[in-house]
Amino acid sequence: AGTGDVASPPKVFNQAQSDPPTNLSEGEKLIYDKLTDKFLPTELAVQDISGGCGDFYAIKIASEAFKGLSTLNQHKLVTRILKQEIEGIHGLQIKTIPPSSES
């Protein structure tokens, strides 16, 4: 595994695309796959923001699963799915986005 570029842009997946990003690190891919399987997100970005060592991740996820839930409960859903991964890292930044109320 190579050292990541600290200023690398987040790897974003939108449901409109047919394939997830191919430039994910091993840790990013593991988190990405788990969240995709559980939440079927309409938008998902996973980024190792630790400089490539895999100690701190930023996650942005939009999903229908968050509809009607408080931000705290949305974050609890995400951390519950990533419980095993969280044990081995130092930090996690989560931004959850519930479905838009606008049509």
N, C-alpha and C positions, 0 to 999 in steps of 0.2 A: 504494500500500500504506500502511495506517495503522500507527501505532505501537501495539504490543501492550501489554496491561496486564501488568505484571510479576507480579502475583498471580493471573493467570488460571489456572483449573484445567486439568490436562492433558486433551487430547482423547483419549478412550478408545474403542476399538472392540472389541466382543466378538463372536465368531462368531455368537452368538445373534441379533444385530441384522442386519437385511438391508442397511443402508447404512452406509458410513463417515461419520464426522463431517463436517458441512458448514462448520464454523467454522475449518478449518485455514488457516494462512497458506500462501503459495506454497511456502516452504521446507519446512514441515511436510508439506504434501501430496506434494511430490516424494519425500521420505524415506518417508512412509507408503505411497505407491503402490509404490515399489521393494521395500520389505520385505513388503508384502502379496503381490505377485506371486511373490517368491522363496520365502517361508516359509509361506504360508497360515496365518498365526498364529491361535491360539484367543483371544489377547488382544494388543492392540497399543495403546500410547499414545506419541504423539510430541508433544513440547512444546518450543517455542523459549523457553529460559530465560535468554536474553540481554537481555530487555527489549524484544524485538521487532525487533532489528536482524539476526537470523539468524546470529549468530556462535557460539552455543552451544546445543546441543539435548540434551534428555533423552529417552531411548528405553527403553520397557519392552515386551518382547515375549515371548510364550509360544508355543512351536511344537514340534511333533513332530520337527522337523529337528534339535533339540538333544539328542534322546534318546541317552544313552550318552556324550556328549561332556563334557569338562572345561569349566569356566566359561571358561577362557582360549580354548579352541577354539570355544566358542559365540560369544564376542565377536569372534574372528577371522572367523567366517562373516559376521557382521553388518558388520564394517568392510570386508570384501572387497566386499560388495555396494554399500556406500556410498563406495567409494574416491574417485570423482570428486567427490562432495559434500563429503567430508572435506577435500579440498584447499583448499576455499574458506572453511572455518570455523575457529574457534579452539579449540573444545572439543566433546566428545561424551561424554555420560554414558550408559552402556548397562547395562541390567539384563535379563538373559536368564533365562527360566524354562523348564526342560525339562518334559516331560510328567510328571504326577504318577504315582508308583508305586502310589498307592491307586486302587482301582476304585470 
